[in-house]
Amino acid sequence: MTKRKDIERLFKAHYAQMFRLAVGLLHDDDTARDIVHDVFLSLLGSSEHSDATGGYLLKAVRNRCLNHIRDCETRQRITNRFFLEDTEYDSEDWPDEETIAGIYSLIRNDLTVQSRRVMELRFSDGKRYSTIAKEMGISETAVYRHLSHALKIIRKKLNENG
């Protein structure tokens, strides 16, 4: 039997149970559907699809759901720690051009090369922590620490200068 036929058989036999598990963990139908589909996509790219059982597929879905929850929690913690809530600022309080130029100057002059690169990849390019970590050959924790350190320096210098 071909790889595609094997995966179709697994899909028909286990999709409903996998989807229920994902929805139970995530409480979001769309994300649950995406995660279950990702598990099957990974089987397409793998040569060990014939060994996949219902237990294997359920564990794969559970692990991906837990990773998704962890990533969402990490993202929320970072947002809460480093970024202003909507209620804390008024659109008129945005920095003027001089302040923005000062921030860019701080980034260029006061940060390490690696912290500067992490800031650029995260805020200019909009890349995820995992992508930055892979690209730079460091851990996601190191990416978080570089951003945290850089933002502390920028805040400190801005507060010193008024």
Accessible surface in RSA format (square Angstrom, percent):
REM  Atomic radii and reference values for relative SASA: ProtOr
REM  Chains: A
REM  Algorithm: Lee & Richards
REM  Probe-radius: 1.40
REM  Slices: 20
REM RES _ NUM      All-atoms   Total-Side   Main-Chain    Non-polar    All polar
REM                ABS   REL    ABS   REL    ABS   REL    ABS   REL    ABS   REL
RES MET A   1   173.84  90.0  89.25  59.1  84.59 201.4 101.73  86.5  72.11  95.5
RES THR A   2    86.98  61.9  78.79  79.9   8.19  19.5  83.69 112.4   3.29   5.0
RES LYS A   3    72.02  35.1  64.92  39.8   7.10  16.9  43.80  39.4  28.21  30.1
RES ARG A   4   156.29  65.6 154.69  78.9   1.61   3.8  55.09  75.3 101.20  61.3
RES LYS A   5   115.87  56.5 112.66  69.1   3.21   7.6  63.80  57.4  52.07  55.5
RES ASP A   6    18.25  12.8  18.25  18.2   0.00   0.0   1.30   3.1  16.95  16.9
RES ILE A   7    12.94   7.4  12.94   9.6   0.00   0.0  12.94   9.3   0.00   0.0
RES GLU A   8    70.83  40.7  69.01  52.2   1.82   4.3  32.13  62.1  38.70  31.6
RES ARG A   9   121.61  51.1 115.02  58.6   6.59  15.7  63.76  87.1  57.85  35.1
RES LEU A  10     4.84   2.7   4.84   3.5   0.00   0.0   4.84   3.4   0.00   0.0
RES PHE A  11    73.98  37.0  73.98  45.8   0.00   0.0  73.98  44.9   0.00   0.0
RES LYS A  12   169.84  82.9 136.18  83.6  33.66  80.1  91.45  82.3  78.39  83.5
RES ALA A  13    69.11  63.5  30.78  47.5  38.33  87.2  41.54  58.5  27.58  73.0
RES HIS A  14    40.06  21.9  39.77  27.6   0.29   0.7  26.35  27.2  13.71  15.9
RES TYR A  15    47.89  22.4  47.81  27.2   0.07   0.2  41.88  31.5   6.01   7.4
RES ALA A  16    59.46  54.7  52.47  81.0   6.99  15.9  56.25  79.2   3.21   8.5
RES GLN A  17    86.14  48.2  83.58  61.1   2.57   6.1  19.65  41.8  66.49  50.4
RES MET A  18     0.09   0.0   0.09   0.1   0.00   0.0   0.09   0.1   0.00   0.0
RES PHE A  19    42.11  21.1  42.11  26.1   0.00   0.0  42.11  25.5   0.00   0.0
RES ARG A  20   154.32  64.8 143.58  73.2  10.74  25.6  72.40  98.9  81.92  49.6
RES LEU A  21    59.42  33.1  50.73  36.3   8.70  21.9  58.47  41.1   0.95   2.6
RES ALA A  22     0.00   0.0   0.00   0.0   0.00   0.0   0.00   0.0   0.00   0.0
RES VAL A  23    39.82  26.2  39.71  35.9   0.12   0.3  39.71  34.5   0.12   0.3
RES GLY A  24    47.00  58.0   0.00   N/A  47.00  58.0  34.06  93.5  12.94  29.0
RES LEU A  25    58.83  32.8  45.87  32.8  12.96  32.6  47.64  33.5  11.20  30.1
RES LEU A  26    24.37  13.6   4.40   3.1  19.97  50.2   6.63   4.7  17.73  47.7
RES HIS A  27   154.04  84.2 121.38  84.4  32.66  83.5  86.02  88.7  68.02  79.1
RES ASP A  28    61.76  43.3  56.47  56.2   5.29  12.5  21.22  49.9  40.54  40.4
RES ASP A  29    76.28  53.4  71.50  71.2   4.78  11.3  15.24  35.9  61.03  60.9
RES ASP A  30    95.08  66.6  93.24  92.8   1.85   4.4  27.71  65.2  67.37  67.2
RES THR A  31    27.45  19.5  26.24  26.6   1.21   2.9   9.71  13.0  17.74  26.8
RES ALA A  32     0.00   0.0   0.00   0.0   0.00   0.0   0.00   0.0   0.00   0.0
RES ARG A  33    95.20  40.0  95.20  48.5   0.00   0.0  35.03  47.9  60.17  36.5
RES ASP A  34    87.53  61.3  85.33  84.9   2.20   5.2  20.91  49.2  66.62  66.4
RES ILE A  35    13.49   7.7  13.49  10.0   0.00   0.0  13.49   9.7   0.00   0.0
RES VAL A  36     0.00   0.0   0.00   0.0   0.00   0.0   0.00   0.0   0.00   0.0
RES HIS A  37    76.22  41.7  74.21  51.6   2.01   5.1  47.33  48.8  28.89  33.6
RES ASP A  38    60.61  42.5  58.46  58.2   2.15   5.1   6.70  15.8  53.91  53.8
RES VAL A  39     1.58   1.0   1.53   1.4   0.05   0.1   1.58   1.4   0.00   0.0
RES PHE A  40    12.35   6.2  12.12   7.5   0.23   0.6  12.35   7.5   0.00   0.0
RES LEU A  41   109.01  60.7 101.13  72.3   7.89  19.8 101.38  71.2   7.63  20.5
RES SER A  42    49.17  41.6  33.52  44.7  15.65  36.0  35.05  74.6  14.13  19.8
RES LEU A  43     4.30   2.4   4.26   3.0   0.05   0.1   4.30   3.0   0.00   0.0
RES LEU A  44    68.93  38.4  58.95  42.2   9.98  25.1  59.14  41.5   9.79  26.3
RES GLY A  45    73.59  90.7   0.00   N/A  73.59  90.7  38.42 105.4  35.17  78.8
RES SER A  46    34.71  29.3  27.69  36.9   7.02  16.2  24.93  53.1   9.78  13.7
RES SER A  47    96.93  81.9  69.38  92.6  27.55  63.5  49.45 105.3  47.48  66.5
RES GLU A  48   116.35  66.8 108.79  82.3   7.56  18.0  37.36  72.3  78.99  64.5
RES HIS A  49    21.57  11.8  21.25  14.8   0.33   0.8  19.41  20.0   2.16   2.5
RES SER A  50    78.65  66.5  53.20  71.0  25.45  58.6  32.71  69.7  45.94  64.4
RES ASP A  51   105.91  74.2  86.27  85.9  19.63  46.4  34.01  80.1  71.89  71.7
RES ALA A  52    10.49   9.6   0.23   0.4  10.27  23.4   2.17   3.1   8.32  22.1
RES THR A  53    82.47  58.7  78.12  79.2   4.35  10.4  69.74  93.7  12.73  19.2
RES GLY A  54    15.86  19.6   0.00   N/A  15.86  19.6   9.63  26.4   6.22  13.9
RES GLY A  55    42.24  52.1   0.00   N/A  42.24  52.1  33.04  90.7   9.20  20.6
RES TYR A  56   117.15  54.7 110.18  62.7   6.98  18.2  74.20  55.8  42.95  53.0
RES LEU A  57     0.00   0.0   0.00   0.0   0.00   0.0   0.00   0.0   0.00   0.0
RES LEU A  58    42.74  23.8  42.61  30.5   0.13   0.3  42.74  30.0   0.00   0.0
RES LYS A  59   126.99  62.0 125.65  77.1   1.34   3.2  70.61  63.6  56.39  60.1
RES ALA A  60    20.77  19.1  13.21  20.4   7.57  17.2  20.15  28.4   0.62   1.6
RES VAL A  61     0.00   0.0   0.00   0.0   0.00   0.0   0.00   0.0   0.00   0.0
RES ARG A  62    99.78  41.9  99.78  50.9   0.00   0.0  32.27  44.1  67.51  40.9
RES ASN A  63    66.30  45.7  64.98  62.8   1.32   3.2  20.27  48.8  46.03  44.5
RES ARG A  64    86.84  36.5  83.20  42.4   3.63   8.6  23.61  32.3  63.22  38.3
RES CYS A  65     0.00   0.0   0.00   0.0   0.00   0.0   0.00   0.0   0.00   0.0
RES LEU A  66    83.98  46.8  80.13  57.3   3.85   9.7  80.61  56.6   3.37   9.1
RES ASN A  67    66.17  45.6  66.17  63.9   0.00   0.0  10.35  24.9  55.82  54.0
RES HIS A  68    64.97  35.5  61.58  42.8   3.39   8.7  35.05  36.1  29.92  34.8
RES ILE A  69    53.08  30.2  51.42  38.3   1.66   4.0  53.03  38.2   0.05   0.1
RES ARG A  70   128.25  53.8 126.56  64.5   1.69   4.0  64.56  88.2  63.69  38.6
RES ASP A  71    43.68  30.6  40.26  40.1   3.42   8.1   9.26  21.8  34.42  34.3
RES CYS A  72    48.59  36.8  43.62  48.6   4.97  11.7  24.62  62.4  23.97  25.8
RES GLU A  73    94.41  54.2  90.44  68.4   3.97   9.4  33.89  65.5  60.52  49.4
RES THR A  74    41.76  29.7  41.76  42.3   0.00   0.0  34.92  46.9   6.84  10.3
RES ARG A  75   110.54  46.4 107.48  54.8   3.06   7.3  58.54  80.0  52.00  31.5
RES GLN A  76    99.35  55.6  97.34  71.1   2.00   4.8  39.96  85.1  59.39  45.0
RES ARG A  77   146.89  61.7 141.83  72.3   5.05  12.0  72.57  99.2  74.32  45.0
RES ILE A  78    15.69   8.9  15.13  11.3   0.56   1.3  15.69  11.3   0.00   0.0
RES THR A  79    54.78  39.0  54.78  55.5   0.00   0.0  38.10  51.2  16.69  25.2
RES ASN A  80    85.81  59.2  61.78  59.7  24.03  57.9  23.96  57.7  61.85  59.8
RES ARG A  81   125.04  52.5  96.96  49.4  28.08  66.9  45.82  62.6  79.22  48.0
RES PHE A  82    15.42   7.7   4.37   2.7  11.06  28.8   6.01   3.6   9.41  26.9
RES PHE A  83    85.27  42.7  74.28  46.0  10.98  28.6  77.82  47.2   7.45  21.3
RES LEU A  84   117.47  65.4  96.38  68.9  21.10  53.0  98.17  68.9  19.30  51.9
RES GLU A  85    80.80  46.4  78.29  59.2   2.51   6.0  34.20  66.2  46.59  38.0
RES ASP A  86   118.15  82.8 103.37 102.9  14.79  35.0  34.06  80.2  84.10  83.9
RES THR A  87   134.43  95.6  96.98  98.3  37.44  89.2  87.86 118.0  46.56  70.4
RES GLU A  88   113.57  65.2  77.15  58.4  36.42  86.7  36.58  70.7  77.00  62.9
RES TYR A  89    76.56  35.7  57.92  33.0  18.64  48.5  35.54  26.7  41.01  50.6
RES ASP A  90    77.09  54.0  70.55  70.2   6.54  15.5  25.83  60.8  51.26  51.1
RES SER A  91    82.22  69.5  67.20  89.7  15.02  34.6  41.36  88.1  40.86  57.2
RES GLU A  92   153.67  88.2 119.92  90.7  33.75  80.4  45.92  88.8 107.75  88.0
RES ASP A  93   104.66  73.3  76.04  75.7  28.61  67.7  25.56  60.1  79.10  78.9
RES TRP A  94   156.63  62.9 137.55  66.6  19.08  44.8 129.12  68.8  27.51  44.6
RES PRO A  95    54.86  40.0  36.16  33.0  18.70  68.0  44.61  36.8  10.25  63.7
RES ASP A  96    89.08  62.4  76.39  76.0  12.69  30.0  45.89 108.0  43.18  43.1
RES GLU A  97   141.74  81.4 136.28 103.1   5.46  13.0  67.11 129.8  74.63  60.9
RES GLU A  98   145.74  83.7 132.75 100.4  12.99  30.9  52.91 102.3  92.83  75.8
RES THR A  99    50.30  35.8  43.43  44.0   6.87  16.4  27.39  36.8  22.91  34.6
RES ILE A 100    62.44  35.5  62.44  46.5   0.00   0.0  62.44  45.0   0.00   0.0
RES ALA A 101    59.06  54.3  50.09  77.3   8.97  20.4  55.65  78.4   3.41   9.0
RES GLY A 102    29.44  36.3   0.00   N/A  29.44  36.3  27.87  76.5   1.57   3.5
RES ILE A 103    41.71  23.7  41.71  31.1   0.00   0.0  41.71  30.0   0.00   0.0
RES TYR A 104   124.89  58.3 124.57  70.9   0.32   0.8  76.61  57.6  48.28  59.5
RES SER A 105    37.79  31.9  37.74  50.4   0.06   0.1  15.85  33.8  21.94  30.7
RES LEU A 106    19.64  10.9  18.83  13.5   0.81   2.0  19.55  13.7   0.08   0.2
RES ILE A 107    28.73  16.3  28.73  21.4   0.00   0.0  28.73  20.7   0.00   0.0
RES ARG A 108   141.26  59.3 130.07  66.3  11.18  26.6  60.67  82.9  80.59  48.8
RES ASN A 109   109.20  75.3  75.69  73.1  33.51  80.7  25.08  60.4  84.13  81.3
RES ASP A 110    56.79  39.8  32.88  32.7  23.91  56.5  10.61  25.0  46.18  46.1
RES LEU A 111     8.79   4.9   0.24   0.2   8.55  21.5   2.03   1.4   6.76  18.2
RES THR A 112    82.93  59.0  72.40  73.4  10.52  25.1  79.85 107.3   3.08   4.7
RES VAL A 113   113.55  74.7 109.75  99.4   3.81   9.2 109.75  95.4   3.81  10.3
RES GLN A 114    69.10  38.6  64.89  47.4   4.21  10.0  19.94  42.4  49.15  37.3
RES SER A 115     1.97   1.7   1.93   2.6   0.03   0.1   0.27   0.6   1.70   2.4
RES ARG A 116    72.53  30.5  72.21  36.8   0.32   0.8  25.39  34.7  47.14  28.6
RES ARG A 117    89.14  37.4  86.83  44.3   2.31   5.5  34.16  46.7  54.98  33.3
RES VAL A 118     0.00   0.0   0.00   0.0   0.00   0.0   0.00   0.0   0.00   0.0
RES MET A 119    13.44   7.0  12.12   8.0   1.32   3.1  12.34  10.5   1.10   1.5
RES GLU A 120    79.18  45.5  74.16  56.1   5.02  12.0  24.87  48.1  54.32  44.3
RES LEU A 121     0.23   0.1   0.23   0.2   0.00   0.0   0.23   0.2   0.00   0.0
RES ARG A 122    65.67  27.6  62.18  31.7   3.49   8.3   1.69   2.3  63.98  38.8
RES PHE A 123    91.24  45.6  61.05  37.8  30.19  78.6  63.62  38.6  27.61  79.0
RES SER A 124    86.59  73.2  47.06  62.8  39.52  91.0  25.91  55.2  60.68  85.0
RES ASP A 125    77.27  54.1  45.18  45.0  32.09  75.9  15.64  36.8  61.63  61.5
RES GLY A 126    51.99  64.1   0.00   N/A  51.99  64.1  26.06  71.5  25.94  58.1
RES LYS A 127    62.43  30.5  57.22  35.1   5.21  12.4  38.18  34.4  24.25  25.8
RES ARG A 128   132.54  55.6 130.56  66.6   1.98   4.7  56.80  77.6  75.73  45.9
RES TYR A 129    31.53  14.7  29.77  16.9   1.76   4.6  27.67  20.8   3.86   4.8
RES SER A 130    42.82  36.2  40.40  53.9   2.42   5.6  24.27  51.7  18.54  26.0
RES THR A 131    57.22  40.7  54.41  55.2   2.80   6.7  36.41  48.9  20.81  31.5
RES ILE A 132     0.00   0.0   0.00   0.0   0.00   0.0   0.00   0.0   0.00   0.0
RES ALA A 133     7.84   7.2   6.98  10.8   0.86   2.0   7.19  10.1   0.65   1.7
RES LYS A 134   175.14  85.4 146.64  90.0  28.50  67.9  99.01  89.1  76.13  81.1
RES GLU A 135    82.54  47.4  44.61  33.7  37.93  90.3  40.19  77.7  42.35  34.6
RES MET A 136    44.56  23.1  15.71  10.4  28.85  68.7  23.70  20.1  20.86  27.6
RES GLY A 137    68.63  84.6   0.00   N/A  68.63  84.6  36.89 101.2  31.75  71.1
RES ILE A 138    40.82  23.2  23.29  17.3  17.54  42.3  32.94  23.7   7.88  21.4
RES SER A 139    66.49  56.2  51.51  68.7  14.98  34.5  50.80 108.2  15.68  22.0
RES GLU A 140    82.98  47.6  77.69  58.8   5.29  12.6  27.32  52.8  55.67  45.4
RES THR A 141    69.91  49.7  64.85  65.7   5.07  12.1  33.48  45.0  36.44  55.1
RES ALA A 142    25.70  23.6  23.27  35.9   2.43   5.5  25.44  35.8   0.26   0.7
RES VAL A 143     0.00   0.0   0.00   0.0   0.00   0.0   0.00   0.0   0.00   0.0
RES TYR A 144    62.13  29.0  62.11  35.3   0.02   0.1  47.81  35.9  14.32  17.6
RES ARG A 145   159.37  66.9 155.95  79.5   3.42   8.1  52.65  72.0 106.72  64.7
RES HIS A 146    38.19  20.9  36.49  25.4   1.70   4.4  24.05  24.8  14.14  16.5
RES LEU A 147     4.58   2.5   4.58   3.3   0.00   0.0   4.58   3.2   0.00   0.0
RES SER A 148     9.66   8.2   9.66  12.9   0.00   0.0   4.62   9.8   5.04   7.1
RES HIS A 149    94.15  51.5  91.83  63.8   2.31   5.9  61.05  62.9  33.09  38.5
RES ALA A 150     0.00   0.0   0.00   0.0   0.00   0.0   0.00   0.0   0.00   0.0
RES LEU A 151    25.16  14.0  25.16  18.0   0.00   0.0  25.16  17.7   0.00   0.0
RES LYS A 152   113.20  55.2 107.78  66.1   5.42  12.9  64.47  58.0  48.73  51.9
RES ILE A 153    35.17  20.0  33.81  25.2   1.37   3.3  35.14  25.3   0.04   0.1
RES ILE A 154    11.87   6.8  11.87   8.8   0.00   0.0  11.87   8.6   0.00   0.0
RES ARG A 155    96.97  40.7  95.00  48.4   1.97   4.7  55.45  75.8  41.52  25.2
RES LYS A 156   130.23  63.5 123.66  75.9   6.56  15.6  72.97  65.7  57.26  61.0
RES LYS A 157    67.11  32.7  67.11  41.2   0.00   0.0  20.46  18.4  46.65  49.7
RES LEU A 158    54.17  30.2  50.20  35.9   3.97  10.0  50.36  35.4   3.81  10.2
RES ASN A 159   122.35  84.4  98.47  95.2  23.87  57.5  28.31  68.1  94.04  90.9
RES GLU A 160   109.81  63.0  71.08  53.8  38.72  92.2  43.62  84.4  66.18  54.0
RES ASN A 161   120.18  82.9  82.86  80.1  37.32  89.9  31.05  74.7  89.13  86.2
RES GLY A 162    98.79 121.8   0.00   N/A  98.79 121.8  49.93 137.0  48.87 109.4
END  Absolute sums over single chains surface
CHAIN  1 A    11057.7       9272.7       1784.9       5914.4       5143.3
END  Absolute sums over all chains
TOTAL         11057.7       9272.7       1784.9       5914.4       5143.3
